[in-house]
Amino acid sequence: MMSLDEKTIERAWLLIDGAVFDAPRFIYEYDDQPELEYLYLGTPHESVIEVSPCLVKPSPSSRIWSEQVRWQDHAVVLMADEILSVLADHLRSLLSVKLHDGGYSYLRFYSPKQLVRLMGAFSDLERDQFSGPITDWLAFQTDGQWRRFSADGQRPARPASEEGWFVLADHHIEALAAMAKDEFVTRLAQYLSLNDASRLNALIQQASSFGFRTEKDVSRFAELAVVHGERIEHPEFQAILSSSEMPAGMRLNELDKRLAYGVAS
């Protein structure tokens, strides 16, 4: 595991995903005098402030950095020469983004996995605009390394009242979906111990044709197909998979049971 160096820590802020990690409890356990802002505070999202992302500037004597293993999968590090209130408001302005059809969507840029996808979908100019006064974003990766995304840091910080100013275009959404699919295929290959890309894609397409949409359902279908091979093509099993009377999970349970005990005569 690679830790952050002292030079980085001097300018670093921690942005924690409060929906998956008890940020306040952790922060005050390892820092007696942190600067802390709940991003949902004072916004239309305040009613669910208990799951709010938290922006933290650890104190000079903080023990937070030495506890990296606790938070590295649930937070991103950002670097900026800005005061807490201004930086927090800029991040609040990004909590939701405008879509091409005029609607709005939450943007979980404080999740390391989502941040990597998002930054990968942006051009350099878009990254600069999105980042405002932020010069660097860092996300911890499964290989134990930090992934850094740099911006010019010269754009003005946005006020919280401008939430939704950033437009997530169709090409961004397509790029995000493609990256998410690639990551899923990689995980599925490891799970099934199957390194045949064409076979994996065929399994995913087959799962989709039966209406399996979630990663859990697609993975389970693929596992059954790999384990049982051509048996899954039997008309009885195909009828179960194609049934419109049972939800996805129930169809997979029934298929698993029938495969285990054989085809009824």
SVG drawing of the C-alpha trace seen along z (x, -y; Angstrom):
<svg xmlns="http://www.w3.org/2000/svg" viewBox="-47 -33 54 72">
<polyline fill="none" stroke="black" stroke-width="0.4" points="0.0,0.0 1.3,-3.4 0.9,-6.2 0.7,-9.9 3.9,-11.9 4.3,-14.8 4.3,-17.4 0.9,-16.1 -0.5,-16.0 0.3,-19.7 -2.2,-20.8 -4.6,-17.8 -8.2,-17.7 -10.2,-14.5 -13.6,-14.1 -15.4,-11.1 -18.4,-9.2 -20.7,-9.4 -23.2,-6.9 -20.7,-4.0 -18.5,-5.2 -19.2,-6.8 -17.1,-9.9 -17.8,-12.1 -17.1,-9.3 -13.9,-8.4 -12.7,-12.0 -13.1,-12.9 -11.6,-9.7 -8.4,-10.4 -8.3,-14.3 -9.0,-16.6 -9.2,-19.8 -10.3,-19.0 -12.0,-21.5 -15.1,-19.7 -18.1,-20.5 -21.1,-18.3 -21.7,-19.0 -25.5,-18.4 -25.7,-21.2 -27.7,-24.1 -28.7,-22.4 -31.9,-20.7 -30.4,-17.4 -30.1,-18.4 -32.9,-16.0 -30.5,-13.1 -27.5,-14.8 -26.7,-11.6 -25.3,-10.2 -23.7,-13.4 -20.3,-13.5 -17.8,-15.2 -15.0,-17.5 -12.2,-17.4 -9.0,-19.4 -7.0,-17.4 -5.2,-19.3 -1.3,-19.4 -1.3,-16.8 -4.0,-14.6 -3.7,-10.8 -6.1,-10.5 -3.4,-10.1 -1.8,-7.3 -5.1,-5.5 -5.3,-5.5 -6.3,-1.8 -9.5,-2.7 -10.7,-5.3 -8.9,-4.8 -11.7,-2.9 -14.4,-5.3 -12.8,-8.7 -10.9,-10.8 -8.1,-13.2 -8.1,-16.6 -5.6,-19.5 -6.5,-23.1 -5.3,-26.4 -8.7,-27.6 -10.5,-28.1 -13.0,-25.5 -16.2,-27.4 -15.4,-28.3 -14.1,-24.8 -17.1,-23.2 -19.5,-25.4 -17.9,-24.6 -18.2,-20.9 -21.9,-21.4 -22.4,-22.9 -21.4,-19.6 -23.6,-17.3 -26.0,-17.0 -25.5,-17.7 -27.7,-18.6 -28.4,-16.0 -28.9,-16.5 -32.7,-16.0 -33.0,-18.8 -33.2,-16.5 -30.8,-16.3 -28.8,-13.4 -26.7,-12.9 -23.0,-12.7 -21.0,-10.6 -17.6,-12.1 -16.6,-11.5 -16.5,-7.7 -13.0,-6.7 -14.4,-4.3 -16.8,-6.9 -14.2,-9.6 -11.8,-7.5 -14.6,-6.9 -15.7,-10.5 -12.3,-12.0 -11.6,-9.4 -14.7,-10.7 -13.7,-14.3 -11.5,-16.3 -8.7,-18.4 -10.9,-21.5 -13.9,-19.8 -11.8,-18.6 -10.5,-22.2 -14.1,-23.6 -15.4,-20.9 -12.5,-21.3 -12.6,-25.0 -9.9,-25.9 -8.9,-22.2 -5.5,-21.3 -5.5,-17.6 -7.8,-14.7 -6.4,-11.4 -8.2,-8.1 -6.8,-4.9 -6.8,-1.9 -7.2,1.9 -3.5,2.4 -2.4,0.3 -1.5,-2.8 -2.9,-6.3 -4.5,-7.5 -3.9,-11.3 -5.9,-13.6 -4.6,-17.1 -6.4,-20.4 -5.2,-23.9 -6.9,-25.1 -7.5,-28.5 -11.2,-28.4 -13.4,-30.3 -15.2,-28.4 -18.9,-28.1 -21.4,-29.0 -23.6,-26.2 -26.7,-28.0 -25.5,-27.1 -25.8,-23.3 -26.6,-21.7 -24.5,-24.1 -22.3,-21.4 -23.8,-19.5 -23.1,-15.7 -23.5,-15.2 -24.6,-12.0 -21.0,-11.2 -20.0,-11.4 -22.7,-9.0 -21.8,-6.6 -18.1,-6.7 -19.1,-6.1 -21.2,-3.1 -18.5,-1.7 -15.9,-2.0 -18.4,-0.4 -19.0,2.5 -15.2,3.0 -14.7,3.1 -17.6,5.6 -16.2,7.9 -12.8,7.9 -14.4,8.8 -16.5,11.5 -13.5,13.0 -11.7,13.3 -14.8,14.7 -15.3,17.4 -11.6,17.9 -12.5,17.3 -10.1,15.3 -12.0,15.6 -13.3,12.1 -15.7,13.2 -17.1,15.9 -17.6,13.4 -19.3,10.9 -21.6,13.6 -22.6,14.6 -23.4,11.0 -25.5,10.6 -27.3,13.8 -28.1,12.7 -29.4,9.4 -31.6,11.2 -33.3,13.0 -33.9,9.7 -31.1,10.0 -29.9,6.4 -28.0,6.3 -24.4,7.4 -25.5,9.9 -28.0,11.6 -25.8,11.5 -22.9,13.0 -25.1,15.7 -26.5,16.6 -23.0,16.6 -21.8,18.9 -24.6,21.4 -23.9,21.3 -20.2,22.0 -20.7,24.7 -23.5,26.6 -22.4,25.8 -24.8,27.0 -27.3,28.4 -28.6,24.9 -29.9,25.0 -32.5,27.7 -36.0,26.4 -37.1,26.8 -34.4,24.6 -34.9,22.1 -38.5,21.9 -37.6,21.0 -35.2,18.3 -37.7,16.8 -40.7,16.9 -42.4,13.6 -44.3,14.7 -41.3,14.9 -38.8,12.1 -35.2,12.5 -34.0,13.8 -36.8,16.4 -36.0,17.6 -32.3,18.1 -33.2,19.9 -35.5,22.2 -32.9,22.8 -30.3,23.6 -32.6,26.1 -33.6,27.8 -30.0,28.0 -28.9,29.6 -31.6,32.3 -31.8,32.8 -34.5,32.3 -37.9,33.6 -39.0,36.5"/>
</svg>
